[in-house]
């Protein structure tokens, strides 16, 4: 008689799992052997990425439509599933909008995370918070390490990232048995190589790569490059563009570290970047080259609030998480274009 094994898989909740980062993380988690429940209020996305995730994984993924500001609903979900870890993505993320509507950002981003923390404390769930390099603000000490001092936030959005990091740090400090990791993303770009999931901004994109791909697709007329008079080699800003699949894999490493009890401290922070600065102009040129097309662009005035340059020192994540960015900028920009062509309505 064949022996039967009951393998108990660790269960992970991905809040905001129908979005750009959440969908890629779900795929990597499931492929690494985790059981995943996706929850999303669908306020900033449609079902495209959810459907894509199900197609990549070849099965219908558990999905709960819910708002993380609803404390009762969050409690109920945690009680039902007893998650081993939660990855919290459910938040508003438009920097400019947050300046005009700070209350919307504070109310949503802080309330939802407090509810996640409260439920995690009660049910002993490990917490992974999706933070951002925006917490480093404008700094000239580059590259930034996790020990680099955070600068005052330049937007309510950035402020919510700093505050949520502090909520997590303090909760872990106060409540025995709690563990948390904050991952500070640099500039996530690209799409899954299958072109079944990717970035789907609503309206006019704020971020560089979706604006580039939409311009190439004819959805936007012309890309504006914000400033060519910065003190860099070609005068444009420099960023650390991190491939979305690489970024997603960092989450698997972090979740594994928490669940397997391998953390060195109960609260840890990791930069998730490549460590390689790339200028806006360099990125535009690489996009044109690898996809063999010409982009309509013009140089315009600087965008208020942009920092000249920021890139990560990813040594801590490399050594402690055993994670490293692997995909080339060329492959990432090919994937971004493939995805855009898939989602652009035929003319
Ligand atoms: C912003 C946020 C960051 C967030 C990231 C991804 C801040 C200060 N930045 O980063 O927290 O994680 O988005 O959502 O909070 N650019 C153009 N033309 C465009 C768009 C952008 O030239 O149409 C330039 C910008 O001036 C900048 C670079 O491209 O130099 C990258 O911009 P963007 O993609 O918006 O990301 P960040 O502002 O770096």
Boltz pocket constraint, residues with backbone or C-beta under 6 A from the ligand:
constraints:
  - pocket:
      binder: B
      contacts: [[A, 93], [A, 95], [A, 132], [A, 133], [A, 134], [A, 155], [A, 158], [A, 185], [A, 186], [A, 187], [A, 188], [A, 205], [A, 206], [A, 207], [A, 208], [A, 209], [A, 211], [A, 223], [A, 224], [A, 225], [A, 226], [A, 227], [A, 237], [A, 238], [A, 239], [A, 280], [A, 303], [A, 305], [A, 306], [A, 307], [A, 308]]
      max_distance: 6.0
